[in-house]
Amino acid sequence: MSDSMLLYHAGNIAIPEPDVHFGRKNADFGQGFYLTPSRDFACRWARERSNMDVVLNIYQLDTEGLSLHSFQRDEAWFDYIFHNRAGRADTLPHADVISGPIANDTIYETFGIITSGFLKREQAMQLLMIGPAYEQIALKTEKAARHLRFVSSEVLEPAQLRIYRETVKDEQDDYQKRFAEVLDSFY
């Protein structure tokens, strides 16, 4: 990672001061404030709620002086994700910021198959390798939050959101097809 990066987070309100202690402890990288360096990805996966705007928050993260840990789509990434999903203590408690691929089963519906315990480790890893590799950045500490500067926020228009939803639908259909093919190959 460079010393500074532009990051995005979509939600239903402007979030000038993110809470790193909000969110699920059993998420891919454990509890933290999740962002992405991809504006397109943040917009694609923005969640609409009745009678609420969809807001894209834009931040600048100064990484100088922070403890950073970056994962690739590999065994170490797999182990860290599964450890966190099991609700175990964070194995990287010293890391202020963790970056790496999103496990696609968290953004596409897989009915919990990958983490069900019915698959062998190698099979679960093979399924996690399907689909595009989108990057996520998790701010894990208050120190990291202090290094994050809120730049601005903008409301995404309904027409924009429809286009993003269509793109996601096509991508999800392709993912589901590929997921089923790989899953069928196990049996």
N, C-alpha and C positions, 0 to 999 in steps of 0.2 A: 504494500500500500504506500502511496505517496504521503507527504506531510499534511496534505489537505485534500479533502474530497467533498464533492457535492452529492448530497443524499436526499432521498424522497421517502415520504410516508403518506399514504392515503388514509383518510378517515372521514368522519362526519363533522369535525370541528377543527379549527386552527389549534395547533398544539405548540405554543411557543416554548414551554418548559416541560419536556417529556419526563415521565416517571419511569425509571429503569426497574422499579419494583412492581410494576403493573403487568399483568399477563400470566400466562400459564407457566408453571415451573417445568412441565414436561414437554415443552416445545423443543424443536430441533436443537437449538443452542441453549436451552434452559430459559429461565426468566430473564427478561431484559426488554429494551425498547428496540424494535426491529425496523430497519430501514433497508433501502436498496439503492445502489448507484444508478439503476435504470429507471428513468422517468416513465418510459413505456411500460415496464413491468408494474410499477406502482399504480399507474392508471388502469391497466388491464384488470388488476385484481382488486380495484376499489370496490368496496361493498356499499350497495345502495340500501338505504333505510327509508321507510315511509315518511314523507313530509320532512326530510332532512337533505341538506346539500351534501355533495361529495366534495371533500376538500383535499387538495394536494398540498401537503406541507413540504417546504423546501428548506434544507439545512446545509450548513458548511461545517464539516468536522475537521478540527485541527488535531492531527494524530501525534504531534510532537510531545514526547514525555509519557505517552500511553503505552501500556503493555498490550501488544496486538498478537492475535493468533489467527492464522489463516489456514483454512482447510481446502483441499482439493477433493474431487469426487473419488475417494479411495477408501481403503480399509479403516484408516484412522478416523475419517469423517463418519463412516458407518458406525464404528464403535461409539463415538461420542454421541451421535444422535440416539442410538438405542439405549445408551446409558441414561441419557436425560429423559427419554420417553418412559423409562422404567421408574422415574421419580427418585433416582439415586442422587447422592451429593455430587455437585459439580466437580469434575476432574480437572478443570482449569480455573480454579478460584482466583488466581492471580491475574487473569486476563481482563483488561478493561473493555476490550473490543474483540469480538470474534466475527470473522467473515468466512464465507464459503457458500457452496451451493445449497439451495433449498431442496429438501427431499420432496420430490414431486408428488409423493403420496399425501402430502399435507395440503396441496393445492388442487389435486384432482381426486375425485372420489374413488377410493379403492376398498371401501368397506372394511378397513382394518386388516386386510389380508396380510400385508407385509409384517405387521407387528403382532399378529395373532398367536404366534408361537407354533403354528402348524407347518411352517416352512423351515427348511434347513437354512443355516446362515448364508450359504452360498446362493441359495435361491432368492432370499430376501435381498441380498446385495445385487443380484442380477436384475431384479425388478426395480430397485432404486436407481439403476443406471439408465432407465428408460426415460425418454423425453428430453426437452431442453434443459440446460444447466443455468438457471437463474441465480444470481448472487444475492445473498442477504447479508446484512451487517447488523449484529446485535450489540447494543451498548449495554454492558453488564454492570457498570459501577457508577456511582455518583461522580467520580473523577471524570469518567468518559462523558457524562451528561454536561459537566461544566465546560468541556471542550467543544460542545455542540452549539453552534450559533444558528438561531432561527433566522432565515433569510426572508421568507415570505410565505404566503399561502394563496391559493387560487381555487375558485369554485369550478369544478368540471361541469360543462354543459351536458344536458341530456343527450343531445345529438352525438357528442364525443363519446359518451358512455355506451351508447348503442353500438357504435363502431368497435369499441374495445370489447364489448360482450360478444359480438359476432366473431371476432378474432379468437377469443378465448374458447368459444364453442367449437370452432373448427379444430383448434389445437387439442382441446379435450377429447373430441371424437377420435382424433388420430392417436392420442395417448391411450385411450381405452382399448382401441383395436390392437395396438402393439402390446399393451399390458396383457390382454387376453391371450394373444399368440404365445407370449413367453410363458405365461402361467400354464397354458395347455401343453407346452413342451415338457413340463415337469412330470406329466402323468401319462 
